[in-house]
Amino acid sequence: MIHAAMVGLGRWGQTILAAVQNKSDRVRFVHGVSKEPDEARPIAEKYGLRLSTDLEEALKDPQVEAVFLATPHSLHLQQIKAVARAGKPVWCEKPLCLTRAEAIEAIEACRQARVPLATGTNKRCFASMRELQRIVFEGVLGDILHIEGHFSNEHSTRVRGGWRDDPRESPGGGMTGAGLHVLDAFVNLVGPIREVDARLYSRKAPPDPRDAVAVLAEFECGATGLMATVRAAPMFWRVHVFGTLGSAEARGEDTLILAKIGGQPETHLYEHVDPVRTLVEAFADTIEGKALFPITPPQILDTLGAFEAILASIDTGKPVAVADMPPGNGIL
């Protein structure tokens, strides 16, 4: 059993706690950190956490063997560096950082400290997405020609002020909160993205925003992609891959539709898994040296490079090549 600290006890920190605490035999949270102790105290009591207001207190806790960060995005780089200096494995909620250059610094800090680094793009662990990955990687669809993805959720309607409504913390409308999950799926299934052409259409600013992002992508392998995210819309997940031998569509968490050329579409329903707990337990395997974390540093950087390019395209109204984004300090 790995004992961990949760830094940030807001909505998503509580989501991870609810998925893991007293349910997983791999990870248990023992320490919580919050800048708002009066609000966090009932949460700490519910999950049996020691509560402090400073990350350093968690890092000095001898029982804490790993640290999870569910904090504002602009804090991630310095917090990751602090955890790495303390020699503890670090899980950081996505985005790892807001730029590729900062992500390079974070990854390098963990590499030098020889501590595992994980990021929480848990949608990869949907049962439908794990099967879609198998189908693509085993060549069932032939050469990949095109991919489409859409992730919307209504969580933005529940945010009332705070850092998640700040465009400096969550730029690009729904791209930071939801769209990054689709980008991660694209990079995982098809590879690095070469160029993007993106638009943000906003009908109402936060709080309770009404906006949509649409992106056309070209991959380095020559495939194309389309993605969208609509804030405030009902929960919807779809990733559809098209190849020379057929197509496969992950719809929601547990359904996959496979269509081969010359045949009829087949709908498959898979046993539901908790994607958050599944990814947390994959991190436990990494900490214990049993397996590499499934989201690799190159994939993290490829995703953030495409994310930066999308933001630049939204800003300029023109296509942007990922290679034109600042490369960082060149360590990796």
C-alpha positions in Angstrom: 0.0 0.0 0.0 1.4 3.4 -1.1 0.5 6.3 1.3 0.0 9.6 -0.5 -0.9 13.2 0.0 -3.5 15.1 -1.9 -2.6 18.7 -2.5 -5.8 20.6 -3.4 -9.1 19.5 -1.9 -11.4 21.1 -4.5 -13.8 19.3 -6.9 -11.2 17.2 -8.6 -9.1 16.4 -5.6 -12.3 15.1 -4.0 -13.1 13.1 -7.1 -9.8 11.3 -6.9 -10.3 10.7 -3.1 -13.8 9.3 -3.7 -12.5 6.9 -6.4 -9.6 5.6 -4.4 -10.0 5.9 -0.6 -11.1 2.7 1.0 -11.7 1.2 -2.4 -8.1 0.6 -3.7 -5.7 -1.8 -2.1 -2.8 -0.1 -3.8 -3.1 3.6 -2.7 -4.3 5.3 0.4 -4.4 9.0 1.1 -3.2 10.1 4.5 -2.5 13.8 4.2 -4.4 16.7 2.7 -3.2 20.2 1.8 -5.6 23.1 1.3 -5.2 26.9 1.5 -8.8 27.0 2.8 -8.7 24.8 6.0 -12.1 25.8 7.3 -13.7 24.5 4.0 -11.4 21.5 3.8 -11.7 20.2 7.3 -14.9 18.3 6.7 -13.4 16.7 3.7 -10.2 15.7 5.6 -12.4 14.2 8.3 -14.5 12.3 5.8 -11.4 10.7 4.2 -9.3 10.4 7.3 -6.6 12.8 6.3 -4.2 14.9 8.3 -4.8 18.5 7.2 -2.2 21.2 6.6 -2.1 24.4 4.6 1.4 24.1 3.1 2.9 21.7 0.6 6.1 21.6 2.6 4.3 20.0 5.6 3.2 17.1 3.4 6.7 16.7 1.9 8.1 16.5 5.4 5.5 13.9 6.5 7.4 10.7 6.9 4.3 8.6 6.1 3.8 10.3 2.7 5.4 8.3 -0.1 3.8 10.0 -3.1 2.2 13.4 -3.8 -0.9 14.1 -5.9 -1.4 17.7 -7.2 -4.9 18.9 -8.0 -4.1 22.6 -7.9 -4.3 25.6 -10.2 -2.4 24.9 -13.4 0.0 27.9 -13.0 1.4 26.3 -9.8 2.2 22.9 -11.3 5.8 23.5 -12.4 7.1 24.8 -9.1 5.1 22.3 -7.1 6.4 19.4 -9.2 10.0 20.7 -8.7 9.4 20.8 -5.0 8.1 17.3 -4.8 10.9 16.0 -7.0 13.5 17.7 -4.7 11.9 15.8 -1.8 12.4 12.6 -3.7 8.8 11.6 -3.8 6.8 10.4 -6.9 4.5 13.0 -8.2 1.1 12.8 -9.9 0.0 16.1 -11.5 -3.5 16.7 -12.9 -3.6 17.7 -16.5 -2.4 19.9 -18.0 1.0 19.1 -16.5 1.9 22.7 -17.4 0.4 25.4 -19.6 3.3 25.3 -22.0 5.5 22.7 -23.6 8.6 24.6 -22.3 7.4 24.4 -18.7 6.5 20.7 -19.1 10.1 20.0 -20.3 11.4 21.6 -17.0 8.9 19.5 -14.9 9.8 16.3 -16.7 13.6 17.0 -16.4 13.3 17.8 -12.7 11.7 14.4 -12.1 14.2 12.6 -14.3 17.1 14.2 -12.4 15.5 13.3 -9.1 14.8 9.8 -10.4 11.2 9.9 -9.3 8.2 8.8 -11.3 5.9 11.4 -12.8 2.3 10.9 -13.8 -0.5 13.0 -15.3 -4.2 12.4 -14.9 -5.6 12.0 -18.4 -7.8 9.3 -17.1 -10.1 9.0 -20.2 -7.5 6.6 -21.7 -8.7 4.1 -19.1 -12.3 4.0 -20.3 -13.1 0.4 -21.2 -14.0 1.6 -24.7 -10.8 3.5 -25.1 -8.6 0.6 -24.0 -10.3 -1.6 -26.6 -10.0 1.1 -29.3 -6.3 1.3 -28.5 -5.9 -2.4 -28.9 -7.8 -2.4 -32.2 -5.7 0.4 -33.6 -2.3 -0.9 -32.4 -3.0 -4.4 -33.7 -3.7 -3.1 -37.2 -7.3 -4.2 -37.3 -8.2 -0.9 -39.1 -5.3 -0.9 -41.5 -3.5 2.4 -42.1 -5.0 5.2 -40.1 -6.5 7.9 -42.3 -8.5 10.1 -40.0 -9.7 10.5 -36.4 -12.6 12.5 -34.9 -13.1 13.3 -31.2 -15.6 15.2 -29.1 -15.7 15.6 -25.3 -18.2 17.9 -23.6 -19.3 18.0 -20.0 -21.5 20.2 -17.9 -19.0 20.8 -15.1 -18.4 24.4 -16.2 -22.0 25.2 -15.2 -21.1 24.2 -11.6 -18.0 26.6 -11.4 -18.8 29.9 -9.7 -15.7 32.1 -10.0 -12.3 31.0 -8.9 -9.2 30.0 -10.9 -11.1 27.7 -13.3 -12.9 30.7 -14.7 -9.7 32.6 -15.2 -8.5 32.5 -18.8 -4.9 32.7 -17.6 -5.4 29.4 -15.8 -7.8 27.8 -18.2 -7.2 29.3 -21.7 -9.0 28.3 -24.8 -12.5 27.9 -23.5 -13.2 24.2 -23.0 -9.8 23.2 -24.3 -8.0 23.1 -21.0 -10.7 21.3 -19.0 -12.1 18.8 -21.6 -10.3 19.3 -24.9 -7.0 18.1 -23.6 -8.4 14.6 -23.0 -9.3 14.4 -26.7 -5.8 15.7 -27.7 -4.3 13.0 -25.5 -6.4 10.4 -27.2 -5.3 11.7 -30.6 -1.6 11.6 -29.8 -1.9 8.2 -28.2 -3.8 6.6 -31.1 -2.3 8.4 -34.2 0.9 10.1 -33.0 2.3 13.7 -33.0 0.2 16.5 -34.5 1.9 18.6 -37.2 -0.5 21.5 -37.6 -3.8 22.8 -36.3 -6.5 25.2 -37.4 -8.7 26.1 -34.4 -11.6 28.4 -33.6 -13.3 29.4 -30.3 -16.9 30.5 -30.6 -18.1 32.2 -27.4 -21.7 33.2 -26.8 -21.4 33.9 -23.1 -18.3 34.5 -20.9 -17.9 32.7 -17.5 -19.3 32.1 -15.1 -21.6 29.5 -16.6 -19.9 29.9 -20.0 -21.4 29.2 -23.4 -18.7 28.4 -25.9 -17.4 25.8 -28.3 -14.0 25.0 -29.7 -13.5 23.3 -33.1 -10.1 22.1 -34.4 -8.9 20.7 -37.6 -5.6 18.7 -37.2 -2.9 17.3 -39.5 -0.7 14.5 -38.0 2.9 13.9 -38.8 2.0 10.5 -40.2 -0.3 12.3 -42.8 -3.6 11.4 -41.2 -6.2 14.1 -40.4 -8.3 14.9 -37.4 -11.4 16.8 -36.2 -12.2 17.6 -32.6 -14.6 19.7 -30.7 -15.6 20.5 -27.1 -18.7 22.4 -25.9 -18.7 23.7 -22.4 -22.0 23.5 -20.5 -23.3 20.7 -22.8 -24.4 17.3 -21.3 -21.6 14.7 -20.9 -20.6 13.3 -24.2 -17.5 11.3 -25.2 -16.7 10.1 -28.7 -13.5 9.1 -30.4 -13.8 7.6 -33.9 -10.8 6.2 -35.9 -11.0 5.6 -39.7 -8.6 3.3 -41.5 -8.1 1.6 -44.8 -9.8 -1.6 -43.5 -12.5 -0.2 -41.3 -13.4 2.2 -38.5 -13.9 1.9 -34.8 -15.8 4.4 -32.5 -15.5 4.6 -28.8 -18.8 6.0 -27.6 -19.0 6.9 -23.9 -17.1 4.9 -21.3 -18.1 1.3 -22.2 -19.3 1.1 -25.8 -17.3 0.5 -29.0 -18.7 0.2 -32.5 -16.5 -1.7 -35.0 -17.2 -1.5 -38.8 -15.0 -3.4 -41.2 -15.1 -2.8 -45.0 -17.7 -5.1 -46.5 -19.4 -5.9 -43.2 -22.0 -4.5 -40.9 -21.2 -2.4 -37.8 -20.9 -4.4 -34.6 -21.6 -2.8 -31.2 -19.7 -4.1 -28.2 -20.4 -3.3 -24.6 -17.5 -3.8 -22.1 -17.5 -4.1 -18.3 -17.4 -0.7 -16.7 -14.2 0.3 -14.8 -13.5 3.4 -12.8 -11.0 5.3 -15.0 -9.6 7.4 -12.2 -8.8 4.5 -9.9 -7.5 2.5 -12.8 -5.0 5.2 -13.7 -4.0 5.8 -10.0 -3.3 2.1 -9.6 -1.2 2.2 -12.8 0.8 4.9 -11.1 1.2 2.6 -8.1 2.7 0.0 -10.5 5.1 2.6 -11.8 6.2 3.6 -8.3 6.8 0.0 -7.4 8.8 -0.6 -10.6 6.3 -3.0 -12.1 5.4 -1.1 -15.3 6.0 2.2 -17.0 3.3 4.8 -16.6 1.0 4.5 -19.7 1.2 8.3 -20.5 4.8 8.8 -21.5 6.8 12.1 -21.3 7.1 12.3 -25.2 3.3 12.0 -25.4 2.8 14.6 -22.7 5.0 17.0 -24.7 3.4 16.2 -28.0 -0.1 16.9 -26.5 1.0 20.2 -24.9 2.7 21.3 -28.1 -0.5 20.8 -30.0 -2.5 22.5 -27.2 -0.2 25.6 -27.4 -0.6 25.6 -31.2 -4.4 25.5 -30.8 -4.3 28.5 -28.5 -2.2 30.4 -30.9 -4.5 29.4 -33.8 -7.5 30.6 -31.8 -5.7 33.9 -31.1 -4.6 34.5 -34.7 -7.5 32.9 -36.6 -4.9 31.1 -38.8 -3.4 27.6 -39.0 -0.4 27.1 -36.7 2.4 24.5 -37.0 3.2 22.8 -33.8 6.9 23.1 -34.7 6.5 26.9 -34.5 5.8 26.7 -30.7 8.7 27.6 -28.3 10.7 24.5 -28.0 11.8 25.0 -24.4 15.4 24.7 -23.2 16.2 21.6 -25.3 17.0 19.3 -22.3 14.8 16.5 -23.6 
